Amino acid sequence: MRIDEEDEKNQFYDEVLAMKTDATTYLLGLRKWCKKIYHSDLYYNLGSTLCVFLFEIENKQSVEDNRIWVINGDVPKMYLDSFGATTIKEVLENFCNLAEEWSSNILEGKSLDECFPFD
């Protein structure tokens, strides 16, 4: 669902708009390879608890890698390219696996150098 076309009567409308703004800021501010965002689509909506967006971007580092998933909500923000995860199920599974690896390394006192860089 295209966020810009979303009807205000949709569930969690205000929360989703806030999540979209936060995800946009995340991509543009923290990821220097994201030059421009063309649009985003909402693929999973639990309001401020959890949203999954698919952004179409201009990627400075890879012309073909122009679709990026962003997970946002009451969890650490994360981006995933659309090559590795093509469905919402895969996006959420990847998120859980990467978060589990990160937290296991923290608990075991291991390095985070090879883990996804959660904020």
HELIX and SHEET records of a PDB file:
HELIX    1   1 ILE A    3  GLU A    5  5                                   3    
HELIX    2   2 TYR A   13  LEU A   30  1                                  18    
HELIX    3   3 ILE A   88  GLU A  108  1                                  21    
SHEET    1   A 4 CYS A  34  ASN A  45  0                                        
SHEET    2   A 4 LEU A  50  ASN A  59 -1                                        
SHEET    3   A 4 ARG A  67  GLY A  73 -1                                        
SHEET    4   A 4 MET A  78  ASP A  81 -1                                        
END                                                                             
